[in-house]
Amino acid sequence: MIDIDLIRKNPQKVAQGLTKRNKDVALLEQFQKIDDQWRTAMTTGEAIRTHQKKAAQERNIEKGKELKEELKKQEDTIGRIEKERYELLLEFPNIPFDDVPVGKDERENKEIKKEGTVPSFDFPIQDHLQLGEALNIIDVKTAAEVAGSRFYYLKGKGALLEIALLHFALDMLSSEGFEAIIPPVMIRPEVYEKMGRLSASQREERYFLEKEQLYLIGSAEHTLGPLGMDTLHTPENFPKRYVGFSTAFRQEAGTYGKDARGIFRVHQFDKVELYAFSLPEQSETEHQFLLSMQEKIYTALEIPYRVVAICTGDMGPTDARQFDIEAWIPSQHTYREIASCSNTTDYQTRGINAKVKKADGTTQYAHALNATGIAMGRTIIALLENNQQANGSIRIPKALVPYCGYDTITHE
């Protein structure tokens, strides 16, 4: 969440941030109104407590009883206002850095660079689903019978390919100082809110288990961040870097067309995720480091990609700056998002109360960053399509062969 003091002391900056993100500035006005009500209610409550103390000193029992009942009603009012104020606060996105491209949607994202060679084929190409079904490594038909649409089986060398990608990523990232984590895939609502991932506008994407009162996570990021919850960190331990692997779950409501085919946009997927805590003054440097790790991964996998600076209207709500890695998908004749990389500044750490102690003894909120290491499904799509051969087989990139134990996926 953003800083309430920032809303109070610099509402113009908050309003500019909302405008850049194409959000209604009326949200700010609503919050200011309810915040004023809260402060008035708190002042009234303190006044009642003062009168209570005076009545107690004067041994005025009847007045004391009357004030006790009055205070209870006032505390109920404060609780109601606080709940409404908190719900509004959750709707404020992070304030973007001044140099983030301003735009309405993904069409106004800015390409930074392209890397790798887009393959040319002298034979009719197939998309990942055609390739996967012919090679018997992807099965969406049985998955649909078992679980419904937007689920899939990885089979045989397809399953081994995901495991190989996991080992490859963990080896690379562990050597760079990331601590490997297998996090929970369920999270309590109050912790999800603290991570800035459960505002009213985000809930439709979440799976909720009513009986357990738990949400299924949409990314390992959501349970990696709480590793630093209610913790006072020391500067010498920063940056603190984690690499997590988990299954993730998203409703993916409202998507259709080419994204509904195959395994590109599904309800359940596996992902290697990077998460880091840094000193505030070092978070932009750490952001570039995380991006360099992503590029290192996709360069080694020989996947043509481009880096894109995400505009204000397309950024995630927790982000002050976001980059995407987009892989070339031959069947779609374009680049598609395969990984994101975000600096959330103190937006999440304020919620989870992750602070760092400065040299002068004072404390401040740490900064938190997250990045996709490998989104398994989409990376497998890019590997299959970019490395398809005329006979329908798939060439495995050299860096991945030691982890796979094979250099080609062929028809059995």
C-alpha positions as CSV (number, residue, x, y, z in Angstrom):
1,M,0.0,0.0,0.0
2,I,1.1,3.6,-0.5
3,D,2.0,5.8,2.5
4,I,-1.0,7.5,4.1
5,D,1.2,10.4,5.0
6,L,2.0,10.9,1.3
7,I,-1.7,11.1,0.5
8,R,-2.1,13.7,3.3
9,K,1.0,15.8,2.7
10,N,1.3,15.6,-1.1
11,P,-2.1,14.7,-2.6
12,Q,-1.0,16.4,-5.9
13,K,1.7,13.8,-6.4
14,V,-0.8,11.0,-5.7
15,A,-3.4,12.5,-8.0
16,Q,-0.7,12.7,-10.8
17,G,0.1,9.0,-10.2
18,L,-3.5,8.0,-10.5
19,T,-3.9,10.1,-13.7
20,K,-0.8,8.5,-15.2
21,R,-2.3,5.1,-14.5
22,N,-5.7,6.0,-16.0
23,K,-7.3,5.7,-12.5
24,D,-10.2,7.9,-11.4
25,V,-8.9,10.7,-9.2
26,A,-12.2,10.4,-7.4
27,L,-10.5,7.6,-5.4
28,L,-8.3,10.2,-3.8
29,E,-11.2,12.4,-2.9
30,Q,-13.1,9.5,-1.4
31,F,-10.1,8.6,0.7
32,Q,-9.5,12.1,1.9
33,K,-13.1,12.3,3.0
34,I,-13.1,9.0,4.9
35,D,-9.6,9.9,6.4
36,D,-11.0,13.2,7.7
37,Q,-13.9,11.3,9.2
38,W,-11.4,8.8,10.9
39,R,-9.3,11.6,12.3
40,T,-12.4,13.3,13.7
41,A,-13.7,10.1,15.2
42,M,-10.3,9.4,16.8
43,T,-10.2,12.9,18.3
44,T,-13.7,12.3,19.7
45,G,-12.7,9.0,21.1
46,E,-9.7,10.5,22.9
47,A,-12.0,13.2,24.3
48,I,-14.3,10.6,25.7
49,R,-11.4,8.7,27.3
50,T,-10.2,12.0,28.9
51,H,-13.7,12.5,30.4
52,Q,-13.7,8.9,31.6
53,K,-10.4,9.5,33.5
54,K,-11.9,12.6,35.0
55,A,-15.1,10.8,36.1
56,A,-13.0,8.0,37.6
57,Q,-10.9,10.6,39.6
58,E,-14.1,12.2,40.8
59,R,-15.6,8.8,41.6
60,N,-18.6,9.6,39.5
61,I,-19.8,6.1,38.9
62,E,-22.9,7.0,36.9
63,K,-21.0,9.3,34.6
64,G,-18.3,6.6,34.2
65,K,-20.9,4.1,33.1
66,E,-22.4,6.5,30.7
67,L,-19.0,7.4,29.2
68,K,-18.1,3.7,28.9
69,E,-21.2,3.0,26.8
70,E,-20.5,6.2,24.7
71,L,-16.9,5.1,24.1
72,K,-18.0,1.6,23.0
73,K,-20.3,3.2,20.4
74,Q,-17.5,5.5,19.3
75,E,-15.0,2.6,19.0
76,D,-17.6,0.7,16.8
77,T,-17.8,3.8,14.6
78,I,-14.0,4.1,14.4
79,G,-13.8,0.4,13.5
80,R,-16.3,0.8,10.7
81,I,-14.6,3.9,9.3
82,E,-11.2,2.2,9.6
83,K,-12.4,-0.8,7.6
84,E,-13.8,1.4,4.8
85,R,-10.6,3.5,4.8
86,Y,-8.4,0.4,4.6
87,E,-10.5,-1.0,1.7
88,L,-10.0,2.3,-0.2
89,L,-6.3,2.4,0.6
90,L,-5.8,-1.0,-1.0
91,E,-7.2,0.4,-4.3
92,F,-4.3,2.9,-4.7
93,P,-1.6,1.6,-7.0
94,N,2.0,2.3,-6.5
95,I,3.2,5.7,-7.8
96,P,5.3,5.2,-11.0
97,F,8.7,6.7,-11.3
98,D,8.8,10.0,-13.2
99,D,10.5,8.5,-16.3
100,V,8.2,5.5,-16.8
101,P,6.5,5.8,-20.2
102,V,3.0,7.2,-19.8
103,G,0.3,5.3,-21.8
104,K,-3.1,3.8,-21.7
105,D,-2.4,0.1,-22.5
106,E,0.2,-2.3,-23.9
107,R,0.2,-0.6,-27.2
108,E,2.1,2.2,-25.6
109,N,4.9,0.1,-24.1
110,K,8.4,1.0,-25.2
111,E,10.8,-1.5,-26.8
112,I,14.2,-1.2,-25.3
113,K,16.1,-3.8,-27.3
114,K,16.0,-7.0,-29.1
115,E,18.3,-10.0,-28.7
116,G,18.7,-13.3,-30.5
117,T,18.0,-14.3,-34.1
118,V,14.4,-14.8,-35.2
119,P,14.4,-18.2,-36.9
120,S,13.4,-18.6,-40.6
121,F,11.9,-21.9,-41.7
122,D,11.9,-23.4,-45.2
123,F,8.9,-25.7,-44.3
124,P,5.3,-25.0,-43.0
125,I,5.6,-24.4,-39.3
126,Q,3.3,-25.7,-36.5
127,D,2.3,-24.1,-33.3
128,H,3.2,-25.5,-29.9
129,L,0.0,-27.5,-29.5
130,Q,0.3,-29.2,-32.9
131,L,3.9,-30.0,-32.1
132,G,3.2,-31.2,-28.6
133,E,0.3,-33.4,-29.5
134,A,2.1,-35.0,-32.4
135,L,5.1,-35.7,-30.1
136,N,2.8,-36.9,-27.3
137,I,4.2,-34.5,-24.8
138,I,1.2,-32.1,-24.3
139,D,-2.3,-33.4,-23.7
140,V,-5.1,-30.8,-23.3
141,K,-7.9,-33.0,-24.4
142,T,-7.7,-35.4,-21.5
143,A,-7.0,-32.5,-19.1
144,A,-10.2,-30.9,-20.3
145,E,-12.1,-34.1,-19.5
146,V,-10.5,-34.2,-16.0
147,A,-10.4,-30.6,-14.9
148,G,-12.1,-28.5,-17.6
149,S,-10.6,-26.1,-20.1
150,R,-7.3,-24.3,-19.7
151,F,-5.5,-27.2,-18.0
152,Y,-2.9,-29.5,-19.5
153,Y,-0.8,-32.6,-19.0
154,L,2.9,-32.5,-19.8
155,K,4.0,-36.0,-20.6
156,G,7.2,-38.0,-21.2
157,K,10.0,-35.7,-22.5
158,G,7.6,-32.7,-22.0
159,A,7.5,-33.3,-18.3
160,L,11.3,-34.0,-18.2
161,L,11.8,-30.7,-20.1
162,E,10.1,-28.7,-17.3
163,I,12.2,-30.5,-14.7
164,A,15.3,-29.7,-16.8
165,L,14.4,-26.1,-16.9
166,L,14.0,-26.0,-13.2
167,H,17.4,-27.5,-12.5
168,F,19.0,-25.3,-15.1
169,A,17.5,-22.1,-13.5
170,L,18.3,-23.2,-9.9
171,D,21.9,-23.9,-10.8
172,M,22.4,-20.6,-12.6
173,L,20.6,-18.5,-9.9
174,S,22.1,-20.2,-6.9
175,S,25.5,-19.4,-8.2
176,E,24.4,-15.7,-8.3
177,G,23.5,-15.8,-4.6
178,F,19.8,-16.6,-4.7
179,E,18.5,-18.8,-1.9
180,A,16.3,-21.6,-3.2
181,I,12.8,-21.7,-1.7
182,I,9.7,-24.0,-2.2
183,P,7.0,-21.7,-0.8
184,P,3.4,-22.4,0.3
185,V,0.8,-22.2,-2.6
186,M,-1.9,-21.0,-0.2
187,I,-2.0,-17.7,1.6
188,R,-4.2,-16.1,4.3
189,P,-6.4,-13.2,3.0
190,E,-4.8,-10.7,5.4
191,V,-1.3,-11.5,4.3
192,Y,-2.4,-11.3,0.6
193,E,-3.8,-7.9,1.3
194,K,-0.5,-6.8,2.9
195,M,1.3,-7.9,-0.2
196,G,-0.9,-5.6,-2.3
197,R,-2.4,-8.5,-4.2
198,L,-6.0,-8.6,-3.0
199,S,-7.7,-5.3,-3.7
200,A,-11.3,-5.5,-4.9
201,S,-10.2,-5.1,-8.5
202,Q,-7.8,-8.1,-8.2
203,R,-10.0,-10.6,-6.4
204,E,-11.7,-11.9,-9.6
205,E,-8.4,-13.4,-10.6
206,R,-8.0,-15.3,-7.4
207,Y,-9.1,-18.8,-6.4
208,F,-10.5,-18.8,-2.8
209,L,-11.0,-21.9,-0.6
210,E,-14.0,-20.9,1.4
211,K,-13.8,-23.6,4.1
212,E,-10.1,-23.1,4.8
213,Q,-10.3,-19.3,4.3
214,L,-7.2,-19.4,2.1
215,Y,-6.4,-18.2,-1.3
216,L,-4.4,-20.1,-3.9
217,I,-1.4,-17.9,-4.9
218,G,-1.1,-16.4,-8.4
219,S,2.7,-16.4,-8.2
220,A,5.4,-17.6,-5.8
221,E,6.1,-13.8,-5.3
222,H,3.0,-13.7,-3.1
223,T,4.4,-16.1,-0.5
224,L,8.1,-15.2,-1.0
225,G,7.6,-11.6,0.1
226,P,6.2,-12.6,3.6
227,L,9.6,-14.2,4.4
228,G,10.5,-10.7,5.4
229,M,7.3,-9.9,7.2
230,D,7.5,-8.1,10.5
231,T,11.3,-8.1,10.3
232,L,13.9,-5.4,11.0
233,H,16.7,-6.2,8.5
234,T,20.3,-5.0,8.7
235,P,22.0,-3.3,5.7
236,E,24.8,-5.9,5.5
237,N,22.3,-8.6,4.7
238,F,21.0,-6.7,1.6
239,P,20.3,-7.4,-1.1
240,K,18.5,-10.5,0.1
241,R,17.6,-12.7,-2.9
242,Y,15.3,-15.7,-3.2
243,V,14.5,-18.0,-6.1
244,G,11.2,-19.8,-5.5
245,F,9.5,-22.6,-7.5
246,S,5.8,-23.2,-7.2
247,T,2.6,-23.9,-8.9
248,A,0.4,-20.8,-9.4
249,F,-3.3,-20.4,-10.0
250,R,-5.3,-17.7,-11.8
251,Q,-8.8,-17.4,-13.1
252,E,-7.7,-15.7,-16.3
253,A,-11.2,-14.2,-16.6
254,G,-12.1,-12.5,-19.9
255,T,-9.3,-13.9,-22.1
256,Y,-10.1,-15.5,-25.4
257,G,-8.9,-16.1,-29.0
258,K,-5.4,-17.4,-29.6
259,D,-4.5,-17.1,-25.9
260,A,-7.1,-19.8,-25.0
261,R,-5.5,-22.3,-27.3
262,G,-2.9,-24.7,-26.0
263,I,-1.0,-23.8,-22.8
264,F,-0.3,-20.1,-23.2
265,R,-2.9,-18.8,-20.7
266,V,-4.1,-21.4,-18.3
267,H,-5.6,-21.7,-14.8
268,Q,-2.7,-23.7,-13.3
269,F,1.0,-23.3,-14.2
270,D,4.5,-23.7,-12.7
271,K,7.0,-20.9,-12.4
272,V,10.4,-20.1,-11.2
273,E,10.2,-16.7,-9.4
274,L,12.8,-14.3,-8.2
275,Y,12.3,-12.0,-5.2
276,A,14.7,-9.5,-3.6
277,F,14.8,-7.1,-0.7
278,S,17.1,-4.1,-1.1
279,L,18.0,-0.8,0.5
280,P,15.8,1.9,-1.0
281,E,18.8,3.7,-2.6
282,Q,19.9,0.5,-4.3
283,S,16.6,-0.8,-5.6
284,E,16.9,0.5,-9.1
285,T,20.4,-1.1,-9.4
286,E,18.9,-4.3,-8.1
287,H,16.1,-4.0,-10.6
288,Q,18.6,-3.9,-13.4
289,F,20.4,-6.9,-11.9
290,L,17.2,-9.0,-11.9
291,L,16.6,-8.0,-15.5
292,S,20.1,-9.1,-16.4
293,M,19.4,-12.5,-14.8
294,Q,16.3,-12.9,-16.9
295,E,18.3,-12.0,-20.0
296,K,21.0,-14.5,-19.1
297,I,18.5,-17.3,-18.8
298,Y,16.8,-16.6,-22.1
299,T,20.0,-16.0,-23.9
300,A,21.3,-19.4,-22.7
301,L,18.1,-21.0,-23.8
302,E,18.6,-19.5,-27.3
303,I,15.2,-17.9,-27.3
304,P,14.9,-14.7,-29.4
305,Y,13.4,-12.0,-27.1
306,R,13.0,-8.3,-26.6
307,V,12.9,-6.2,-23.5
308,V,10.0,-3.8,-23.1
309,A,9.5,-0.9,-20.7
310,I,5.9,-1.2,-19.5
311,C,3.8,2.0,-19.6
312,T,1.9,3.4,-16.7
313,G,-1.5,2.1,-17.9
314,D,-0.2,-1.5,-18.3
315,M,1.9,-1.9,-15.2
316,G,0.9,-4.1,-12.3
317,P,-0.7,-2.2,-9.4
318,T,2.2,-2.8,-7.0
319,D,4.9,-1.6,-9.5
320,A,6.8,1.7,-9.7
321,R,8.6,0.4,-12.7
322,Q,8.1,-2.8,-14.8
323,F,10.0,-4.4,-17.6
324,D,8.8,-7.4,-19.6
325,I,10.8,-10.0,-21.5
326,E,8.8,-11.0,-24.6
327,A,9.8,-14.1,-26.5
328,W,9.4,-14.6,-30.3
329,I,6.5,-17.0,-31.0
330,P,6.8,-18.1,-34.6
331,S,3.2,-19.3,-35.0
332,Q,2.0,-15.8,-33.9
333,H,4.6,-13.9,-35.9
334,T,5.3,-11.6,-33.0
335,Y,6.8,-11.3,-29.5
336,R,4.7,-12.3,-26.5
337,E,5.3,-11.7,-22.8
338,I,7.2,-14.6,-21.2
339,A,8.5,-12.8,-18.0
340,S,8.1,-9.6,-16.0
341,C,10.5,-7.7,-13.7
342,S,9.2,-5.2,-11.2
343,N,10.4,-2.7,-8.6
344,T,7.6,-2.3,-6.1
345,T,9.7,0.1,-3.9
346,D,8.1,0.2,-0.4
347,Y,4.6,-0.7,-1.6
348,Q,4.7,-4.3,-0.4
349,T,7.2,-3.8,2.4
350,R,4.9,-1.2,4.0
351,G,2.1,-3.8,4.0
352,I,4.2,-6.6,5.4
353,N,6.2,-4.3,7.7
354,A,9.7,-5.2,6.4
355,K,12.1,-2.6,7.5
356,V,15.8,-2.0,7.5
357,K,17.9,-0.3,10.2
358,K,20.0,2.5,8.9
359,A,23.6,3.4,10.1
360,D,22.3,6.2,12.3
361,G,19.9,3.9,14.1
362,T,16.7,5.0,12.4
363,T,14.6,2.6,10.4
364,Q,12.9,2.8,7.0
365,Y,10.9,0.4,4.9
366,A,13.0,-1.8,2.6
367,H,12.3,-2.0,-1.1
368,A,11.1,-5.2,-2.7
369,L,11.5,-6.5,-6.2
370,N,10.2,-9.5,-8.1
371,A,10.9,-11.1,-11.5
372,T,9.9,-14.2,-13.4
373,G,12.8,-16.6,-13.6
374,I,11.1,-19.1,-15.9
375,A,7.4,-19.3,-16.6
376,M,7.4,-23.0,-17.5
377,G,4.4,-23.2,-19.9
378,R,5.3,-20.2,-22.0
379,T,9.0,-21.0,-22.1
380,I,8.2,-24.5,-23.3
381,I,6.0,-22.9,-26.0
382,A,8.9,-20.7,-27.2
383,L,11.4,-23.7,-27.1
384,L,9.1,-25.9,-29.1
385,E,8.2,-23.4,-31.8
386,N,11.6,-21.8,-32.3
387,N,13.4,-25.1,-32.4
388,Q,11.0,-27.2,-34.5
389,Q,12.6,-29.2,-37.4
390,A,11.1,-30.1,-40.7
391,N,10.4,-33.7,-39.5
392,G,8.4,-32.4,-36.5
393,S,11.1,-33.0,-34.0
394,I,12.4,-30.4,-31.5
395,R,16.1,-29.5,-31.1
396,I,17.1,-28.9,-27.4
397,P,19.3,-25.8,-26.8
398,K,22.9,-26.8,-25.9
399,A,22.8,-25.3,-22.4
400,L,19.8,-27.5,-21.6
401,V,21.1,-30.8,-22.9
402,P,23.0,-31.8,-19.8
403,Y,19.8,-31.3,-17.7
404,C,17.5,-33.1,-20.2
405,G,19.7,-36.1,-21.0
406,Y,18.6,-35.8,-24.6
407,D,19.3,-33.3,-27.4
408,T,16.1,-33.9,-29.5
409,I,12.5,-34.6,-28.9
410,T,11.3,-37.0,-31.6
411,H,8.3,-39.1,-32.4
412,E,8.5,-42.3,-30.5
